[in-house]
C-alpha cells in the first residue's frame, strides 16, 4: 500500500512539473550590450597594395613612340586531326599577337598529318604544333596615351600571365575538356602524328590594340618595371617595355626625397605587322584542347 502511494506521488509530481513547464513563458535571447570600455572595431578602408603616399607624383617629361621591332616568336596551334590525317579545325593557343588567331582557321583545310594511332588503329586527336615565326612590327605609335599616378582606391587589376619556354603548357590538363568522345588525347597516342603539309601565310596588316599596365617609376625617374594587365598581347608587352625604358620622368617625392612609386597606363597602340614568316616548326606531345586553371 505504501509503495502504491509512493508511485502515485511521483506521478503527480511529474505531471505538476510538466504543467508548470508548459505554462512558463519562452525565454528571450539575451541581447549583447556595447562594451563601454572597448571601442567597436573600426572599418579598415581599402588601399591598393602598391600605393605609396606622395607629396609630389611622378611627371612624364618625354615619351618617344616605340621603335620598330623584329623578333622570333613561337605560335602554338592545336589541330583537330582526323583518322585520315586531314585537319578539320586549327586553333591558336595564347598567341603572341591577337592578329595571329584568325589565319589558322582558314589554313585548316590545307593542313595534313600522318594518321594518329592508338593501339594499332587510326584515331582522331588534337595535335599540338608550334610554328617558329620571324615577326616584323613597323611604325608603332601611341594614338592615345594616359599615364597617371596610382590612386589609393585604384581597383586591383589582373596582371597578365606571361609565358616563358614550354613550361606554361603544363597548366593544361592531359584530358580533352570538354570531353570529345570521338577524339583521343594526344598524350594517349602511341606516337605523334607527323606533319606532312602545314602551310603558313600572313598578309601585312595595320592593327590597333588597347594596352593597360602598371608602371613602376624608380627614385631616379626611370621606368623599372612594366606589368601588363587585362587581356594583354605578349609581343606588345615586349614592345611596351622597350619603349618605356626610354621614357624620361621626374620621380615621385615623399618627405622631401625621391621615392619609387607606381603609375597606371591606359593607351592605344597602332602598329603594322609587316611580316610573319615561318622559319621552323615542331610537334609536342601535350594536349592543349582545354581550358587551363586560372
LUMDREN-161218 format. One line per field, with one value per residue (C-alpha): y negated, x, z negated; residue number from 1; residue in one letter. Coordinates in Angstrom, 1 decimal, m for minus. Last residue first. Layout:
! LUMDREN-161218
yy = Y;...
xx = X;...
zz = Z;...
k = NUM;...
r = A;...
***
This chain:
! LUMDREN-161218
yy = m30.2;m26.5;m25.8;m25.5;m22.5;m21.4;m22.0;m18.3;m17.9;m15.6;m18.5;m18.8;m21.2;m24.0;m26.2;m29.6;m30.6;m34.2;m36.9;m40.2;m43.9;m43.7;m47.4;m49.3;m51.4;m51.4;m52.7;m53.6;m53.2;m53.2;m53.2;m54.6;m53.1;m54.7;m54.7;m57.6;m61.0;m62.8;m65.8;m63.7;m61.9;m62.6;m60.9;m60.7;m63.2;m61.3;m60.4;m57.5;m55.4;m52.2;m52.6;m51.8;m48.5;m47.6;m48.5;m46.4;m43.4;m43.8;m44.1;m40.7;m39.2;m40.5;m41.8;m40.8;m42.7;m44.0;m44.3;m44.8;m47.3;m47.6;m50.0;m53.0;m55.8;m58.8;m58.1;m57.1;m54.4;m54.6;m51.4;m51.0;m49.0;m48.2;m48.7;m48.3;m48.7;m47.5;m48.9;m46.9;m47.7;m44.5;m42.6;m39.3;m36.1;m32.7;m29.2;m25.9;m22.7;m19.6;m16.3;m16.9;m13.6;m12.3;m11.7;m8.2;m5.5;m8.2;m8.9;m12.3;m13.4;m13.0;m10.7;m12.1;m11.0;m11.1;m14.8;m15.7;m19.5;m19.3;m17.0;m15.2;m15.9;m19.1;m22.5;m24.3;m22.2;m24.3;m27.2;m25.3;m25.5;m28.5;m31.5;m32.6;m35.9;m35.9;m39.3;m41.1;m41.3;m44.8;m45.6;m48.7;m52.0;m53.4;m54.8;m56.1;m55.1;m58.1;m58.6;m57.7;m58.2;m57.7;m57.7;m57.2;m55.7;m54.8;m51.7;m52.2;m48.6;m45.2;m42.3;m38.7;m35.7;m32.8;m29.4;m27.4;m25.0;m22.1;m20.4;m17.6;m17.3;m13.7;m11.4;m7.7;m5.3;m1.7;0.1;m0.5;m4.2;m5.9;m9.4;m9.4;m11.2;m14.9;m17.3;m21.1;m22.8;m22.6;m24.1;m27.2;m29.5;m28.8;m29.4;m33.0;m34.5;m34.0;m35.6;m39.1;m38.5;m38.7;m36.3;m33.6;m32.0;m28.9;m29.3;m27.0;m24.8;m22.7;m19.9;m18.7;m15.6;m12.7;m10.1;m9.4;m13.1;m15.7;m18.6;m21.0;m22.9;m25.8;m27.4;m30.4;m30.7;m34.1;m35.5;m39.2;m42.4;m45.5;m49.0;m51.6;m52.7;m56.3;m58.7;m59.8;m62.8;m64.7;m62.4;m63.5;m61.5;m62.4;m65.1;m64.8;m61.1;m58.3;m54.9;m52.6;m49.1;m47.2;m49.4;m50.7;m49.7;m51.4;m49.3;m49.5;m50.4;m47.7;m48.9;m50.6;m48.6;m50.4;m51.0;m47.5;m47.6;m45.4;m42.0;m41.0;m37.9;m35.6;m35.5;m32.7;m31.2;m31.9;m29.1;m27.4;m24.3;m23.9;m24.2;m21.6;m19.3;m19.8;m19.1;m15.9;m14.8;m15.5;m13.6;m10.6;m10.6;m10.7;m7.9;m5.7;m6.5;m5.7;m2.4;m1.5;m2.4;0.0
xx = 43.3;43.1;43.8;40.9;41.0;42.5;46.1;47.1;50.9;53.0;54.7;55.3;57.9;58.1;60.6;61.2;57.6;57.4;55.3;55.6;54.8;52.6;51.8;51.3;48.7;48.9;46.1;46.9;46.0;49.0;48.8;51.6;53.6;56.2;59.9;61.0;62.6;63.1;61.3;59.1;57.8;58.7;57.7;60.4;60.6;60.2;62.0;60.8;63.4;63.0;59.2;59.7;61.5;58.8;56.0;57.3;57.8;54.2;53.1;54.6;52.8;49.4;47.5;44.0;44.0;47.2;50.8;53.4;56.1;59.0;62.0;60.8;63.3;62.9;65.9;63.6;62.2;58.9;56.9;54.3;51.1;49.7;47.0;47.2;44.4;45.4;45.1;46.5;47.7;48.1;50.7;49.4;50.1;50.8;51.5;51.5;51.4;51.7;53.1;53.0;53.7;51.0;52.7;53.2;51.4;48.7;47.5;49.0;47.4;44.0;41.7;38.8;35.2;34.1;35.2;35.3;35.1;38.0;40.4;42.4;46.1;45.2;46.6;48.8;51.8;51.7;53.3;56.6;57.2;59.6;58.3;54.7;53.4;50.4;48.7;48.2;44.6;43.8;43.0;40.8;42.6;41.5;44.9;45.4;48.3;49.8;48.7;49.9;47.4;48.2;46.2;47.3;50.5;52.8;54.2;55.7;56.7;56.4;58.4;57.8;60.0;57.8;58.6;55.4;54.5;52.1;49.9;47.7;44.0;43.1;41.2;42.0;43.9;44.4;47.4;46.6;46.5;47.5;47.2;47.0;50.0;49.3;47.6;47.0;45.3;41.7;43.0;44.5;41.4;41.2;44.9;44.7;42.5;44.4;47.5;46.0;45.7;49.5;51.8;49.1;47.6;46.6;45.8;43.1;43.0;40.0;39.1;42.7;43.1;45.3;42.7;41.7;41.0;43.5;42.0;44.9;46.2;48.5;51.3;52.9;56.5;58.3;61.3;61.9;61.9;60.6;60.3;60.8;58.1;57.0;59.0;57.8;59.4;58.7;56.3;55.6;55.9;53.6;54.6;53.9;53.4;51.5;52.6;50.0;51.2;48.8;45.8;44.0;40.6;39.5;39.6;36.4;36.9;36.4;33.9;35.5;36.4;35.4;31.7;31.2;28.1;25.3;24.5;20.8;20.0;17.7;14.1;13.0;9.6;7.0;6.4;2.9;4.2;7.0;4.5;2.3;5.2;6.3;2.7;2.6;5.9;4.8;1.5;3.4;5.8;3.0;1.1;4.2;4.6;1.0;1.3;4.5;2.8;0.0
zz = 63.7;64.5;68.1;70.6;72.9;76.2;75.3;75.0;74.9;77.1;78.9;82.7;84.1;86.6;88.5;90.0;90.7;91.8;90.1;92.0;91.9;88.8;88.7;85.5;83.6;79.8;77.7;74.1;70.4;68.1;64.3;62.1;59.3;56.9;56.2;53.9;54.3;51.0;49.5;47.2;50.2;53.8;57.1;59.7;62.6;65.9;69.1;71.2;73.0;71.0;71.6;75.3;74.7;72.1;74.5;77.4;75.0;73.8;77.4;78.1;75.2;76.0;73.0;71.9;68.6;67.1;68.4;65.6;66.5;64.2;63.6;65.5;64.9;62.7;60.4;57.4;59.8;61.7;61.6;64.4;64.0;67.4;70.0;73.8;76.3;79.8;83.3;86.3;89.8;91.7;93.8;95.1;93.2;94.7;93.2;94.9;92.8;95.1;93.8;90.1;88.2;85.9;82.5;81.4;79.3;78.5;75.0;74.7;77.9;76.2;78.1;80.2;80.9;77.3;77.0;73.3;72.5;71.9;73.7;71.0;70.1;68.3;69.3;66.8;68.0;71.2;69.4;69.1;72.8;72.8;71.0;70.9;69.5;67.1;67.3;64.0;63.1;61.9;58.3;58.1;57.5;54.1;53.2;56.8;58.9;60.5;64.1;67.6;70.4;74.0;77.2;80.8;79.4;82.3;83.9;87.4;88.0;86.4;88.0;87.0;87.6;86.7;85.2;85.6;82.7;83.4;80.8;82.1;81.1;81.9;84.2;84.3;86.6;85.2;83.8;80.2;80.7;84.0;85.4;89.2;90.8;90.9;93.3;93.4;96.4;95.0;91.7;93.2;92.9;89.2;88.7;90.1;87.3;84.0;85.4;85.1;81.3;81.1;79.1;79.4;76.3;78.2;81.9;83.2;86.3;87.3;89.7;90.3;92.6;91.3;92.2;88.6;88.2;86.9;84.9;84.8;81.7;82.6;80.7;82.4;81.2;81.5;83.5;83.4;85.4;83.7;84.9;82.2;79.7;79.8;77.8;74.3;72.6;69.4;67.6;64.1;60.9;58.0;55.4;51.7;52.2;50.4;51.9;53.4;54.4;52.1;53.3;50.2;48.8;45.6;42.5;40.6;36.9;34.2;31.6;28.7;25.5;22.3;22.7;24.1;26.2;24.9;26.3;26.2;24.2;26.2;25.0;22.7;23.5;20.7;18.2;18.6;20.3;17.7;14.8;16.4;16.8;13.2;12.0;14.0;12.7;9.1;9.6;11.0;8.1;5.5;7.3;7.0;3.3;2.6;4.4;2.4;m0.9;0.0
k = 294;293;292;291;290;289;288;287;286;285;284;283;282;281;280;279;278;277;276;275;274;273;272;271;270;269;268;267;266;265;264;263;262;261;260;259;258;257;256;255;254;253;252;251;250;249;248;247;246;245;244;243;242;241;240;239;238;237;236;235;234;233;232;231;230;229;228;227;226;225;224;223;222;221;220;219;218;217;216;215;214;213;212;211;210;209;208;207;206;205;204;203;202;201;200;199;198;197;196;195;194;193;192;191;190;189;188;187;186;185;184;183;182;181;180;179;178;177;176;175;174;173;172;171;170;169;168;167;166;165;164;163;162;161;160;159;158;157;156;155;154;153;152;151;150;149;148;147;146;145;144;143;142;141;140;139;138;137;136;135;134;133;132;131;130;129;128;127;126;125;124;123;122;121;120;119;118;117;116;115;114;113;112;111;110;109;108;107;106;105;104;103;102;101;100;99;98;97;96;95;94;93;92;91;90;89;88;87;86;85;84;83;82;81;80;79;78;77;76;75;74;73;72;71;70;69;68;67;66;65;64;63;62;61;60;59;58;57;56;55;54;53;52;51;50;49;48;47;46;45;44;43;42;41;40;39;38;37;36;35;34;33;32;31;30;29;28;27;26;25;24;23;22;21;20;19;18;17;16;15;14;13;12;11;10;9;8;7;6;5;4;3;2;1
r = X;X;X;X;X;X;X;X;X;X;X;X;X;X;X;X;X;X;X;X;X;X;X;X;X;X;X;X;X;X;X;X;X;X;X;X;X;X;X;X;X;X;X;X;X;X;X;X;X;X;X;X;X;X;X;X;X;X;X;X;X;X;X;X;X;X;X;X;X;X;X;X;X;X;X;X;X;X;X;X;X;X;X;X;X;X;X;X;X;X;X;X;X;X;X;X;X;X;X;X;X;X;X;X;X;X;X;X;X;X;X;X;X;X;X;X;X;X;X;X;X;X;X;X;X;X;X;X;X;X;X;X;X;X;X;X;X;X;X;X;X;X;X;X;X;X;X;X;X;X;X;X;X;X;X;X;X;X;X;X;X;X;X;X;X;X;X;X;X;X;X;X;X;X;X;X;X;X;X;X;X;X;X;X;X;X;X;X;X;X;X;X;X;X;X;X;X;X;X;X;X;X;X;X;X;X;X;X;X;X;X;X;X;X;X;X;X;X;X;X;X;X;X;X;X;X;X;X;X;X;X;X;X;X;X;X;X;X;X;X;X;X;X;X;X;X;X;X;X;X;X;X;X;X;X;X;X;X;X;X;X;X;X;X;X;X;X;X;X;X;X;X;X;X;X;X;X;X;X;X;X;X;X;X;X;X;X;X;X;X;X;X;X;X
***
